[in-house]
């Protein structure tokens, strides 16, 4: 089997979607007629990654064997390293790797998780990831949490999405919201707090102490992601688990977080090397006794790819992430990934097990220059 062509394009989920709300999709065609599908990080609509795929990667992989996905990934990251692996290049390579694994599964007639060594579980619980709480009142936060509880999540994460250029903007208010959510769900319901890099080191320690008293499960990205030493300092000074890694695109970057003292890492499959990259990260985490809880909010191709990897991990300690319970992304899929009674069920079809509806894709597709 050889790669004959690739298609990199955006998907407009709803007419008039702003660029940052679009999906970033990839289709890889093989000479046997099979097609693999992948997804790049949709940040800013994934446009930069799609341009790299179209103009820098497509010609370099024509004629390559899709089964050489790891070699392809490593060759391209070195060939294109000056484009910056910590960003758009990482997203482009992740989309390609996911598509090649999809092709591999289809060729061999097996779901991806079987090719990864088998699944420890095929029904995966999720946690509801609720953003935008920095600008909400306490009552508004509680109303949103109550609504998401109807989806039967195994845990809730409240995200604040505050302005990163204004650290510690409302520590008292943030703690008040965390306290109110704990009172709403009860003492035993698992909760997490995502500061979205909005705190100083001192502010993070102050918030972390409050979260410890409230029994929160983990404290995500308390300080700026590029302040790795300070992230580790916060982790070492608190008893609550401090997590980071959503904005880490390489294995070396994950290693740096671990060495700094972070004990739960959260790389994103559509940013960090796709399935190949996340499996390497899993091995690194297992070797260091660190929790791997991948960040993956988009309930589309990358979400399903992430499920295959998590299912294959013995030490999957937390539920998978879901931020958008709506069906706005569902129309392009014949079998969209959606939870049933609080669980996502892995498909048993070859590859990722996710099928696109050609007519819907065509009607929503936006080609790039």
C-alpha positions, 0 to 999 in steps of 0.5 A, a space after each residue: 500500500 502506498 500513499 497517492 494523495 492527501 486532502 487538507 481542509 476545514 469543516 464549517 460546522 455551522 454556516 457562517 462559523 468563525 475560523 476559530 470554530 471550524 474543524 481541521 480535517 485530513 484525508 490520506 488516499 492509498 493506491 488500494 482505494 482506502 482512505 484514512 482520516 485525521 484531525 489537526 488541532 482546531 486552534 484558530 481553525 487549524 489553518 496553519 497546520 492545514 497549510 503545512 500539510 498541503 504545501 510542505 508535507 503532501 509532496 514529501 509523502 507521496 509513494 510512502 508506505 502508510 505502515 511506516 507512520 513512525 518513520 514518516 513522523 520522525 523524518 518530517 519533524 526533522 525535515 521541517 523542524 524550523 517551522 517550529 514543532 511546538 505548534 502548527 507543525 505538531 498539529 499537522 503531524 498529529 493529523 497525518 499520524 492519526 490518518 495513517 493509523 486509520 489506514 493501517 487498521 483498515 488494511 489489517 481489518 482491526 480497530 486501532 486499539 487492537 493494533 496498540 495491544 488490546 483494550 483494558 476497557 472498551 466503555 470509557 467514562 468521561 468528565 464534563 469540561 466546562 469553560 468560560 467560568 471566569 466571566 460568570 457569576 456564581 449562580 451562572 456557574 451553578 446553572 451550567 454545572 447542573 445542566 451538564 450533570 444531566 449528561 451523567 459525567 463521572 467528574 466535572 472540571 470547571 475552567 476559567 479561561 481568564 485573560 492570561 495577561 492579567 494574572 490573579 485577576 479574581 482569586 477570591 471570586 474563583 475560589 467562591 465559584 469552586 466552593 459553590 460547585 463543591 456544595 452543589 455536587 456534594 463531598 464525594 463527587 470528583 471535581 477539577 479546577 482549570 486555571 488556564 494559566 491565569 495565576 502567578 506562582 503565589 496566586 496558584 499556591 493560594 488557590 491550590 490550598 483552597 482546592 485541597 480543603 474542598 477536596 478537588 481531584 486536580 488543579 490544571 495549568 495554574 501558571 503560564 505553560 512556558 514557566 515550567 520550573 514554576 509549574 513544578 514548584 506549584 506542584 511540589 508545594 501542594 498536596 493536590 495533583 497539579 497537571 499540565 501539558 495541554 500546550 506541550 507538543 513534544 516528548 522532550 517537553 513532557 519530560 521537562 514537565 515531569 522533571 520539574 515535578 508535575 505528576 499528571 501530564 495532559 498532552 493532546 493527541 491532535 497536537 502531539 504526534 497523534 497516536 504514535 506521539 501519545 503512545 510514546 508519551 504513555 511509555 514515558 509516563 509509565 516509566 516515571 510513575 506519572 499519570 497520563 490524562 490526555 487533553 482532548 475536548 473535540 468530540 470528533 476524529 481526534 476524540 475517537 483516536 484518543 479513546 483508542 489510546 486511552 483504552 489500551 493503557 493499563 494505568 488510565 486513572 481518570 475519565 476522558 474529557 468532553 467539553 461540548 455535549 451538543 450535536 453541532 459536529 455530528 452531521 458529518 459522521 455516520 456514527 458520531 462519537 457520543 456518550 450513552 448513559 455516561 460512557 463512550 463505547 469504542 467501535 469495533 470496526 477497522 481503523 478508528 471506526 468513524 465514517 464520514 458522510 461524503 455529501 455532508 463533508 462536501 457541503 461544509 468543506 472549505 479548501 485552503 490556498 
